[in-house]
Amino acid sequence: MVNPTDSAKPLFLQIRELIEDQIVNDQLKEGDQAPSTNQLVNFYKINHATVSKGITQLVDEGILFKKRGIGMFVAEGAKKTLVQQRKKAFVDNYVTGLVQEAEKLGITEQEIIELIKSTKGRDA
């Protein structure tokens, strides 16, 4: 959800991530029309250039494509691409540090697995 008061993350990235989330969660499927820039501007009450920047990044990366005069659409393979990108980011942002810290503390691979399982069980 776009949150204009969340100053930690630029609005154009929030817009981009909103659309990415909709694709990853199957709310938008390959070939579906994405929300238009005007719809996003009107709904979130933010600057047109800000929305365009987020959308343009998705177009440049082949996640969305333009049909002139019609709108933006989800490209073929978009979900697969996004899932791959997010898995890599997950490893880079979380797993690598976890493994490094576990090694420092002498935590075994099996202990890590058990810690993950016990943590996951608490959230259910």
N, CA, C and O atoms as a GROMACS GRO file, in nm:
protein
  496
    1MET      N    1   0.085  -0.118   0.000
    1MET     CA    2   0.000   0.000   0.000
    1MET      C    3   0.089   0.124   0.000
    1MET      O    4   0.187   0.132   0.075
    2VAL      N    5   0.056   0.217  -0.083
    2VAL     CA    6   0.132   0.341  -0.090
    2VAL      C    7   0.099   0.426   0.033
    2VAL      O    8  -0.017   0.448   0.066
    3ASN      N    9   0.205   0.472   0.098
    3ASN     CA   10   0.188   0.551   0.219
    3ASN      C   11   0.270   0.679   0.206
    3ASN      O   12   0.390   0.678   0.234
    4PRO      N   13   0.207   0.789   0.163
    4PRO     CA   14   0.281   0.914   0.143
    4PRO      C   15   0.354   0.963   0.267
    4PRO      O   16   0.447   1.043   0.256
    5THR      N   17   0.316   0.916   0.386
    5THR     CA   18   0.384   0.959   0.507
    5THR      C   19   0.505   0.873   0.540
    5THR      O   20   0.579   0.903   0.633
    6ASP      N   21   0.526   0.766   0.464
    6ASP     CA   22   0.642   0.678   0.485
    6ASP      C   23   0.761   0.738   0.413
    6ASP      O   24   0.786   0.708   0.296
    7SER      N   25   0.834   0.823   0.483
    7SER     CA   26   0.945   0.896   0.420
    7SER      C   27   1.067   0.808   0.398
    7SER      O   28   1.161   0.849   0.330
    8ALA      N   29   1.067   0.688   0.453
    8ALA     CA   30   1.183   0.599   0.439
    8ALA      C   31   1.196   0.548   0.295
    8ALA      O   32   1.306   0.513   0.252
    9LYS      N   33   1.088   0.545   0.222
    9LYS     CA   34   1.090   0.490   0.087
    9LYS      C   35   1.024   0.589  -0.009
    9LYS      O   36   0.911   0.632   0.015
   10PRO      N   37   1.093   0.625  -0.118
   10PRO     CA   38   1.033   0.718  -0.214
   10PRO      C   39   0.900   0.666  -0.269
   10PRO      O   40   0.880   0.546  -0.285
   11LEU      N   41   0.810   0.759  -0.296
   11LEU     CA   42   0.676   0.722  -0.345
   11LEU      C   43   0.682   0.642  -0.475
   11LEU      O   44   0.603   0.550  -0.493
   12PHE      N   45   0.773   0.677  -0.566
   12PHE     CA   46   0.778   0.604  -0.693
   12PHE      C   47   0.814   0.457  -0.669
   12PHE      O   48   0.767   0.370  -0.742
   13LEU      N   49   0.896   0.430  -0.567
   13LEU     CA   50   0.928   0.291  -0.534
   13LEU      C   51   0.809   0.221  -0.471
   13LEU      O   52   0.786   0.102  -0.494
   14GLN      N   53   0.732   0.294  -0.391
   14GLN     CA   54   0.611   0.237  -0.332
   14GLN      C   55   0.511   0.198  -0.440
   14GLN      O   56   0.448   0.092  -0.434
   15ILE      N   57   0.496   0.285  -0.540
   15ILE     CA   58   0.405   0.256  -0.652
   15ILE      C   59   0.455   0.133  -0.728
   15ILE      O   60   0.378   0.042  -0.759
   16ARG      N   61   0.584   0.131  -0.757
   16ARG     CA   62   0.644   0.019  -0.828
   16ARG      C   63   0.620  -0.111  -0.751
   16ARG      O   64   0.576  -0.211  -0.809
   17GLU      N   65   0.648  -0.110  -0.621
   17GLU     CA   66   0.632  -0.230  -0.539
   17GLU      C   67   0.486  -0.273  -0.527
   17GLU      O   68   0.457  -0.392  -0.519
   18LEU      N   69   0.396  -0.177  -0.526
   18LEU     CA   70   0.253  -0.208  -0.524
   18LEU      C   71   0.215  -0.292  -0.645
   18LEU      O   72   0.147  -0.393  -0.633
   19ILE      N   73   0.259  -0.248  -0.762
   19ILE     CA   74   0.227  -0.320  -0.886
   19ILE      C   75   0.299  -0.455  -0.887
   19ILE      O   76   0.241  -0.557  -0.925
   20GLU      N   77   0.426  -0.457  -0.845
   20GLU     CA   78   0.500  -0.584  -0.837
   20GLU      C   79   0.427  -0.682  -0.746
   20GLU      O   80   0.412  -0.799  -0.780
   21ASP      N   81   0.382  -0.635  -0.629
   21ASP     CA   82   0.310  -0.722  -0.536
   21ASP      C   83   0.184  -0.779  -0.600
   21ASP      O   84   0.152  -0.896  -0.582
   22GLN      N   85   0.112  -0.696  -0.674
   22GLN     CA   86  -0.009  -0.742  -0.740
   22GLN      C   87   0.022  -0.852  -0.842
   22GLN      O   88  -0.058  -0.944  -0.861
   23ILE      N   89   0.135  -0.842  -0.907
   23ILE     CA   90   0.176  -0.944  -1.004
   23ILE      C   91   0.218  -1.072  -0.932
   23ILE      O   92   0.174  -1.181  -0.967
   24VAL      N   93   0.303  -1.058  -0.831
   24VAL     CA   94   0.352  -1.175  -0.756
   24VAL      C   95   0.237  -1.248  -0.688
   24VAL      O   96   0.237  -1.371  -0.680
   25ASN      N   97   0.138  -1.173  -0.638
   25ASN     CA   98   0.023  -1.232  -0.567
   25ASN      C   99  -0.090  -1.274  -0.660
   25ASN      O  100  -0.198  -1.312  -0.614
   26ASP      N  101  -0.067  -1.267  -0.792
   26ASP     CA  102  -0.165  -1.308  -0.894
   26ASP      C  103  -0.290  -1.221  -0.897
   26ASP      O  104  -0.394  -1.264  -0.948
   27GLN      N  105  -0.282  -1.100  -0.843
   27GLN     CA  106  -0.393  -1.006  -0.860
   27GLN      C  107  -0.390  -0.949  -1.001
   27GLN      O  108  -0.494  -0.916  -1.058
   28LEU      N  109  -0.269  -0.939  -1.057
   28LEU     CA  110  -0.250  -0.902  -1.197
   28LEU      C  111  -0.176  -1.018  -1.263
   28LEU      O  112  -0.069  -1.058  -1.217
   29LYS      N  113  -0.233  -1.071  -1.370
   29LYS     CA  114  -0.171  -1.183  -1.440
   29LYS      C  115  -0.114  -1.136  -1.574
   29LYS      O  116  -0.146  -1.026  -1.620
   30GLU      N  117  -0.030  -1.218  -1.634
   30GLU     CA  118   0.028  -1.185  -1.763
   30GLU      C  119  -0.084  -1.148  -1.861
   30GLU      O  120  -0.182  -1.221  -1.875
   31GLY      N  121  -0.066  -1.036  -1.928
   31GLY     CA  122  -0.165  -0.989  -2.025
   31GLY      C  123  -0.271  -0.899  -1.966
   31GLY      O  124  -0.343  -0.832  -2.040
   32ASP      N  125  -0.284  -0.896  -1.834
   32ASP     CA  126  -0.383  -0.809  -1.769
   32ASP      C  127  -0.339  -0.663  -1.782
   32ASP      O  128  -0.220  -0.632  -1.786
   33GLN      N  129  -0.438  -0.575  -1.787
   33GLN     CA  130  -0.409  -0.433  -1.788
   33GLN      C  131  -0.377  -0.387  -1.647
   33GLN      O  132  -0.451  -0.414  -1.552
   34ALA      N  133  -0.266  -0.317  -1.634
   34ALA     CA  134  -0.225  -0.260  -1.505
   34ALA      C  135  -0.301  -0.130  -1.482
   34ALA      O  136  -0.352  -0.071  -1.577
   35PRO      N  137  -0.308  -0.085  -1.358
   35PRO     CA  138  -0.373   0.044  -1.332
   35PRO      C  139  -0.301   0.154  -1.412
   35PRO      O  140  -0.178   0.153  -1.425
   36SER      N  141  -0.379   0.246  -1.463
   36SER     CA  142  -0.319   0.354  -1.541
   36SER      C  143  -0.252   0.455  -1.448
   36SER      O  144  -0.280   0.460  -1.328
   37THR      N  145  -0.163   0.532  -1.506
   37THR     CA  146  -0.097   0.638  -1.430
   37THR      C  147  -0.201   0.732  -1.370
   37THR      O  148  -0.191   0.769  -1.253
   38ASN      N  149  -0.301   0.770  -1.450
   38ASN     CA  150  -0.405   0.860  -1.400
   38ASN      C  151  -0.485   0.800  -1.285
   38ASN      O  152  -0.519   0.870  -1.190
   39GLN      N  153  -0.515   0.670  -1.294
   39GLN     CA  154  -0.587   0.604  -1.185
   39GLN      C  155  -0.506   0.609  -1.056
   39GLN      O  156  -0.559   0.639  -0.949
   40LEU      N  157  -0.377   0.581  -1.067
   40LEU     CA  158  -0.290   0.581  -0.949
   40LEU      C  159  -0.275   0.722  -0.891
   40LEU      O  160  -0.276   0.742  -0.770
   41VAL      N  161  -0.261   0.821  -0.981
   41VAL     CA  162  -0.250   0.961  -0.937
   41VAL      C  163  -0.376   1.002  -0.862
   41VAL      O  164  -0.368   1.061  -0.754
   42ASN      N  165  -0.491   0.970  -0.918
   42ASN     CA  166  -0.618   1.010  -0.856
   42ASN      C  167  -0.644   0.936  -0.726
   42ASN      O  168  -0.693   0.995  -0.629
   43PHE      N  169  -0.612   0.807  -0.721
   43PHE     CA  170  -0.640   0.727  -0.603
   43PHE      C  171  -0.549   0.765  -0.487
   43PHE      O  172  -0.596   0.780  -0.374
   44TYR      N  173  -0.419   0.780  -0.515
   44TYR     CA  174  -0.324   0.807  -0.408
   44TYR      C  175  -0.294   0.955  -0.388
   44TYR      O  176  -0.223   0.992  -0.295
   45LYS      N  177  -0.350   1.039  -0.476
   45LYS     CA  178  -0.333   1.185  -0.464
   45LYS      C  179  -0.184   1.223  -0.460
   45LYS      O  180  -0.140   1.298  -0.373
   46ILE      N  181  -0.109   1.170  -0.557
   46ILE     CA  182   0.032   1.202  -0.567
   46ILE      C  183   0.063   1.252  -0.707
   46ILE      O  184  -0.018   1.239  -0.799
   47ASN      N  185   0.180   1.308  -0.723
   47ASN     CA  186   0.223   1.372  -0.846
   47ASN      C  187   0.232   1.272  -0.963
   47ASN      O  188   0.276   1.159  -0.946
   48HIS      N  189   0.190   1.317  -1.080
   48HIS     CA  190   0.193   1.235  -1.201
   48HIS      C  191   0.334   1.189  -1.235
   48HIS      O  192   0.354   1.074  -1.274
   49ALA      N  193   0.432   1.277  -1.220
   49ALA     CA  194   0.571   1.243  -1.252
   49ALA      C  195   0.623   1.133  -1.159
   49ALA      O  196   0.702   1.048  -1.200
   50THR      N  197   0.578   1.134  -1.035
   50THR     CA  198   0.619   1.033  -0.938
   50THR      C  199   0.568   0.896  -0.980
   50THR      O  200   0.643   0.798  -0.981
   51VAL      N  201   0.440   0.888  -1.014
   51VAL     CA  202   0.381   0.762  -1.059
   51VAL      C  203   0.449   0.716  -1.187
   51VAL      O  204   0.483   0.599  -1.201
   52SER      N  205   0.469   0.809  -1.279
   52SER     CA  206   0.532   0.774  -1.407
   52SER      C  207   0.672   0.715  -1.388
   52SER      O  208   0.711   0.624  -1.462
   53LYS      N  209   0.745   0.765  -1.292
   53LYS     CA  210   0.881   0.714  -1.268
   53LYS      C  211   0.877   0.567  -1.228
   53LYS      O  212   0.956   0.487  -1.278
   54GLY      N  213   0.786   0.531  -1.138
   54GLY     CA  214   0.773   0.391  -1.097
   54GLY      C  215   0.728   0.302  -1.211
   54GLY      O  216   0.780   0.192  -1.228
   55ILE      N  217   0.631   0.349  -1.287
   55ILE     CA  218   0.579   0.272  -1.402
   55ILE      C  219   0.688   0.257  -1.508
   55ILE      O  220   0.706   0.148  -1.563
   56THR      N  221   0.760   0.363  -1.536
   56THR     CA  222   0.865   0.360  -1.638
   56THR      C  223   0.972   0.258  -1.603
   56THR      O  224   1.022   0.188  -1.692
   57GLN      N  225   1.008   0.247  -1.477
   57GLN     CA  226   1.106   0.147  -1.437
   57GLN      C  227   1.056   0.007  -1.468
   57GLN      O  228   1.133  -0.078  -1.515
   58LEU      N  229   0.929  -0.019  -1.442
   58LEU     CA  230   0.872  -0.151  -1.470
   58LEU      C  231   0.868  -0.179  -1.621
   58LEU      O  232   0.888  -0.292  -1.663
   59VAL      N  233   0.842  -0.076  -1.700
   59VAL     CA  234   0.843  -0.091  -1.846
   59VAL      C  235   0.987  -0.118  -1.893
   59VAL      O  236   1.010  -0.208  -1.975
   60ASP      N  237   1.082  -0.040  -1.842
   60ASP     CA  238   1.222  -0.056  -1.882
   60ASP      C  239   1.275  -0.196  -1.850
   60ASP      O  240   1.361  -0.247  -1.921
   61GLU      N  241   1.223  -0.257  -1.744
   61GLU     CA  242   1.268  -0.390  -1.703
   61GLU      C  243   1.186  -0.503  -1.767
   61GLU      O  244   1.212  -0.621  -1.742
   62GLY      N  245   1.089  -0.467  -1.850
   62GLY     CA  246   1.010  -0.568  -1.919
   62GLY      C  247   0.902  -0.633  -1.834
   62GLY      O  248   0.851  -0.739  -1.870
   63ILE      N  249   0.867  -0.571  -1.722
   63ILE     CA  250   0.761  -0.623  -1.636
   63ILE      C  251   0.625  -0.579  -1.691
   63ILE      O  252   0.529  -0.656  -1.690
   64LEU      N  253   0.618  -0.456  -1.737
   64LEU     CA  254   0.499  -0.402  -1.803
   64LEU      C  255   0.535  -0.364  -1.945
   64LEU      O  256   0.651  -0.340  -1.977
   65PHE      N  257   0.435  -0.359  -2.032
   65PHE     CA  258   0.456  -0.307  -2.166
   65PHE      C  259   0.339  -0.216  -2.201
   65PHE      O  260   0.228  -0.231  -2.151
   66LYS      N  261   0.369  -0.119  -2.290
   66LYS     CA  262   0.270  -0.020  -2.330
   66LYS      C  263   0.200  -0.063  -2.458
   66LYS      O  264   0.263  -0.113  -2.551
   67LYS      N  265   0.070  -0.042  -2.460
   67LYS     CA  266  -0.007  -0.050  -2.585
   67LYS      C  267  -0.054   0.093  -2.607
   67LYS      O  268  -0.140   0.144  -2.536
   68ARG      N  269   0.003   0.155  -2.708
   68ARG     CA  270  -0.023   0.297  -2.733
   68ARG      C  271  -0.173   0.326  -2.740
   68ARG      O  272  -0.247   0.262  -2.815
   69GLY      N  273  -0.213   0.422  -2.660
   69GLY     CA  274  -0.353   0.464  -2.659
   69GLY      C  275  -0.445   0.375  -2.578
   69GLY      O  276  -0.563   0.406  -2.562
   70ILE      N  277  -0.392   0.264  -2.526
   70ILE     CA  278  -0.476   0.170  -2.451
   70ILE      C  279  -0.434   0.165  -2.305
   70ILE      O  280  -0.517   0.173  -2.215
   71GLY      N  281  -0.303   0.150  -2.281
   71GLY     CA  282  -0.255   0.145  -2.143
   71GLY      C  283  -0.136   0.054  -2.125
   71GLY      O  284  -0.069   0.016  -2.221
   72MET      N  285  -0.112   0.019  -2.000
   72MET     CA  286  -0.001  -0.066  -1.961
   72MET      C  287  -0.054  -0.206  -1.931
   72MET      O  288  -0.163  -0.223  -1.877
   73PHE      N  289   0.026  -0.305  -1.969
   73PHE     CA  290  -0.014  -0.443  -1.949
   73PHE      C  291   0.101  -0.522  -1.889
   73PHE      O  292   0.218  -0.488  -1.906
   74VAL      N  293   0.065  -0.629  -1.818
   74VAL     CA  294   0.166  -0.716  -1.757
   74VAL      C  295   0.228  -0.802  -1.867
   74VAL      O  296   0.158  -0.869  -1.943
   75ALA      N  297   0.360  -0.800  -1.873
   75ALA     CA  298   0.434  -0.872  -1.976
   75ALA      C  299   0.438  -1.022  -1.946
   75ALA      O  300   0.425  -1.064  -1.831
   76GLU      N  301   0.458  -1.098  -2.050
   76GLU     CA  302   0.477  -1.242  -2.036
   76GLU      C  303   0.605  -1.267  -1.957
   76GLU      O  304   0.708  -1.206  -1.984
   77GLY      N  305   0.599  -1.356  -1.860
   77GLY     CA  306   0.715  -1.388  -1.778
   77GLY      C  307   0.742  -1.291  -1.665
   77GLY      O  308   0.841  -1.304  -1.594
   78ALA      N  309   0.652  -1.192  -1.647
   78ALA     CA  310   0.674  -1.089  -1.544
   78ALA      C  311   0.679  -1.149  -1.404
   78ALA      O  312   0.767  -1.115  -1.325
   79LYS      N  313   0.586  -1.238  -1.373
   79LYS     CA  314   0.583  -1.296  -1.238
   79LYS      C  315   0.710  -1.376  -1.213
   79LYS      O  316   0.772  -1.364  -1.107
   80LYS      N  317   0.750  -1.456  -1.308
   80LYS     CA  318   0.871  -1.537  -1.292
   80LYS      C  319   0.993  -1.448  -1.268
   80LYS      O  320   1.075  -1.476  -1.181
   81THR      N  321   1.004  -1.341  -1.346
   81THR     CA  322   1.115  -1.247  -1.330
   81THR      C  323   1.114  -1.184  -1.192
   81THR      O  324   1.218  -1.176  -1.127
   82LEU      N  325   0.998  -1.139  -1.148
   82LEU     CA  326   0.988  -1.073  -1.017
   82LEU      C  327   1.020  -1.170  -0.903
   82LEU      O  328   1.088  -1.133  -0.808
   83VAL      N  329   0.971  -1.293  -0.913
   83VAL     CA  330   0.999  -1.392  -0.809
   83VAL      C  331   1.149  -1.419  -0.802
   83VAL      O  332   1.205  -1.428  -0.693
   84GLN      N  333   1.213  -1.432  -0.916
   84GLN     CA  334   1.358  -1.454  -0.919
   84GLN      C  335   1.432  -1.336  -0.856
   84GLN      O  336   1.524  -1.355  -0.776
   85GLN      N  337   1.393  -1.215  -0.892
   85GLN     CA  338   1.457  -1.095  -0.836
   85GLN      C  339   1.439  -1.090  -0.684
   85GLN      O  340   1.533  -1.058  -0.611
   86ARG      N  341   1.319  -1.122  -0.639
   86ARG     CA  342   1.291  -1.115  -0.496
   86ARG      C  343   1.363  -1.225  -0.418
   86ARG      O  344   1.407  -1.204  -0.305
   87LYS      N  345   1.375  -1.343  -0.478
   87LYS     CA  346   1.450  -1.450  -0.412
   87LYS      C  347   1.597  -1.410  -0.395
   87LYS      O  348   1.656  -1.431  -0.289
   88LYS      N  349   1.654  -1.351  -0.499
   88LYS     CA  350   1.793  -1.306  -0.491
   88LYS      C  351   1.807  -1.198  -0.384
   88LYS      O  352   1.901  -1.202  -0.304
   89ALA      N  353   1.715  -1.104  -0.381
   89ALA     CA  354   1.718  -0.997  -0.281
   89ALA      C  355   1.701  -1.054  -0.140
   89ALA      O  356   1.764  -1.007  -0.046
   90PHE      N  357   1.618  -1.156  -0.127
   90PHE     CA  358   1.597  -1.220   0.003
   90PHE      C  359   1.727  -1.283   0.053
   90PHE      O  360   1.763  -1.268   0.170
   91VAL      N  361   1.796  -1.352  -0.037
   91VAL     CA  362   1.925  -1.411   0.002
   91VAL      C  363   2.023  -1.302   0.039
   91VAL      O  364   2.089  -1.309   0.143
   92ASP      N  365   2.033  -1.200  -0.046
   92ASP     CA  366   2.129  -1.091  -0.020
   92ASP      C  367   2.098  -1.016   0.110
   92ASP      O  368   2.189  -0.983   0.185
   93ASN      N  369   1.970  -0.990   0.135
   93ASN     CA  370   1.931  -0.906   0.248
   93ASN      C  371   1.916  -0.981   0.381
   93ASN      O  372   1.930  -0.921   0.488
   94TYR      N  373   1.886  -1.110   0.374
   94TYR     CA  374   1.855  -1.183   0.496
   94TYR      C  375   1.942  -1.307   0.518
   94TYR      O  376   2.004  -1.323   0.623
   95VAL      N  377   1.946  -1.393   0.419
   95VAL     CA  378   2.010  -1.523   0.438
   95VAL      C  379   2.161  -1.511   0.457
   95VAL      O  380   2.217  -1.574   0.546
   96THR      N  381   2.226  -1.431   0.375
   96THR     CA  382   2.372  -1.417   0.385
   96THR      C  383   2.414  -1.372   0.524
   96THR      O  384   2.504  -1.431   0.584
   97GLY      N  385   2.350  -1.268   0.576
   97GLY     CA  386   2.381  -1.219   0.710
   97GLY      C  387   2.350  -1.321   0.818
   97GLY      O  388   2.424  -1.335   0.915
   98LEU      N  389   2.239  -1.393   0.801
   98LEU     CA  390   2.201  -1.495   0.897
   98LEU      C  391   2.307  -1.605   0.903
   98LEU      O  392   2.348  -1.646   1.012
   99VAL      N  393   2.351  -1.651   0.788
   99VAL     CA  394   2.453  -1.757   0.783
   99VAL      C  395   2.584  -1.708   0.843
   99VAL      O  396   2.649  -1.780   0.919
  100GLN      N  397   2.624  -1.586   0.809
  100GLN     CA  398   2.748  -1.531   0.864
  100GLN      C  399   2.744  -1.520   1.016
  100GLN      O  400   2.839  -1.556   1.085
  101GLU      N  401   2.633  -1.470   1.068
  101GLU     CA  402   2.619  -1.457   1.213
  101GLU      C  403   2.613  -1.594   1.280
  101GLU      O  404   2.671  -1.614   1.387
  102ALA      N  405   2.544  -1.688   1.219
  102ALA     CA  406   2.536  -1.824   1.274
  102ALA      C  407   2.674  -1.888   1.282
  102ALA      O  408   2.706  -1.956   1.380
  103GLU      N  409   2.755  -1.865   1.179
  103GLU     CA  410   2.892  -1.919   1.181
  103GLU      C  411   2.972  -1.858   1.296
  103GLU      O  412   3.047  -1.929   1.363
  104LYS      N  413   2.958  -1.728   1.318
  104LYS     CA  414   3.029  -1.663   1.428
  104LYS      C  415   2.989  -1.721   1.563
  104LYS      O  416   3.071  -1.735   1.653
  105LEU      N  417   2.860  -1.756   1.574
  105LEU     CA  418   2.807  -1.805   1.701
  105LEU      C  419   2.817  -1.956   1.715
  105LEU      O  420   2.782  -2.012   1.820
  106GLY      N  421   2.864  -2.023   1.611
  106GLY     CA  422   2.876  -2.169   1.616
  106GLY      C  423   2.742  -2.241   1.605
  106GLY      O  424   2.728  -2.354   1.650
  107ILE      N  425   2.645  -2.175   1.544
  107ILE     CA  426   2.514  -2.236   1.525
  107ILE      C  427   2.522  -2.324   1.400
  107ILE      O  428   2.564  -2.280   1.294
  108THR      N  429   2.480  -2.449   1.415
  108THR     CA  430   2.487  -2.544   1.303
  108THR      C  431   2.372  -2.520   1.205
  108THR      O  432   2.274  -2.452   1.236
  109GLU      N  433   2.388  -2.577   1.088
  109GLU     CA  434   2.282  -2.569   0.986
  109GLU      C  435   2.152  -2.628   1.040
  109GLU      O  436   2.045  -2.570   1.021
  110GLN      N  437   2.162  -2.741   1.106
  110GLN     CA  438   2.043  -2.806   1.163
  110GLN      C  439   1.978  -2.716   1.268
  110GLN      O  440   1.855  -2.708   1.275
  111GLU      N  441   2.059  -2.650   1.350
  111GLU     CA  442   2.003  -2.559   1.450
  111GLU      C  443   1.931  -2.441   1.384
  111GLU      O  444   1.826  -2.398   1.431
  112ILE      N  445   1.988  -2.391   1.275
  112ILE     CA  446   1.922  -2.282   1.201
  112ILE      C  447   1.786  -2.329   1.151
  112ILE      O  448   1.686  -2.258   1.164
  113ILE      N  449   1.783  -2.448   1.093
  113ILE     CA  450   1.657  -2.503   1.041
  113ILE      C  451   1.554  -2.516   1.153
  113ILE      O  452   1.438  -2.480   1.135
  114GLU      N  453   1.597  -2.566   1.268
  114GLU     CA  454   1.506  -2.582   1.382
  114GLU      C  455   1.456  -2.446   1.431
  114GLU      O  456   1.339  -2.430   1.466
  115LEU      N  457   1.546  -2.347   1.434
  115LEU     CA  458   1.505  -2.212   1.475
  115LEU      C  459   1.401  -2.155   1.379
  115LEU      O  460   1.304  -2.093   1.422
  116ILE      N  461   1.422  -2.174   1.251
  116ILE     CA  462   1.325  -2.127   1.151
  116ILE      C  463   1.191  -2.197   1.169
  116ILE      O  464   1.087  -2.132   1.166
  117LYS      N  465   1.193  -2.327   1.187
  117LYS     CA  466   1.069  -2.402   1.206
  117LYS      C  467   0.994  -2.357   1.331
  117LYS      O  468   0.872  -2.341   1.329
  118SER      N  469   1.069  -2.336   1.439
  118SER     CA  470   1.001  -2.296   1.564
  118SER      C  471   0.945  -2.154   1.552
  118SER      O  472   0.839  -2.124   1.606
  119THR      N  473   1.017  -2.067   1.480
  119THR     CA  474   0.968  -1.931   1.460
  119THR      C  475   0.844  -1.930   1.371
  119THR      O  476   0.747  -1.858   1.397
  120LYS      N  477   0.848  -2.011   1.266
  120LYS     CA  478   0.734  -2.019   1.173
  120LYS      C  479   0.611  -2.073   1.246
  120LYS      O  480   0.500  -2.027   1.221
  121GLY      N  481   0.630  -2.168   1.335
  121GLY     CA  482   0.520  -2.226   1.410
  121GLY      C  483   0.451  -2.127   1.501
  121GLY      O  484   0.332  -2.141   1.529
  122ARG      N  485   0.525  -2.027   1.549
  122ARG     CA  486   0.468  -1.924   1.637
  122ARG      C  487   0.373  -1.833   1.562
  122ARG      O  488   0.280  -1.778   1.620
  123ASP      N  489   0.398  -1.815   1.431
  123ASP     CA  490   0.317  -1.722   1.352
  123ASP      C  491   0.186  -1.784   1.307
  123ASP      O  492   0.096  -1.712   1.262
  124ALA      N  493   0.172  -1.913   1.316
  124ALA     CA  494   0.053  -1.982   1.264
  124ALA      C  495  -0.068  -1.962   1.351
  124ALA      O  496  -0.175  -2.014   1.319
   0.00000   0.00000   0.00000
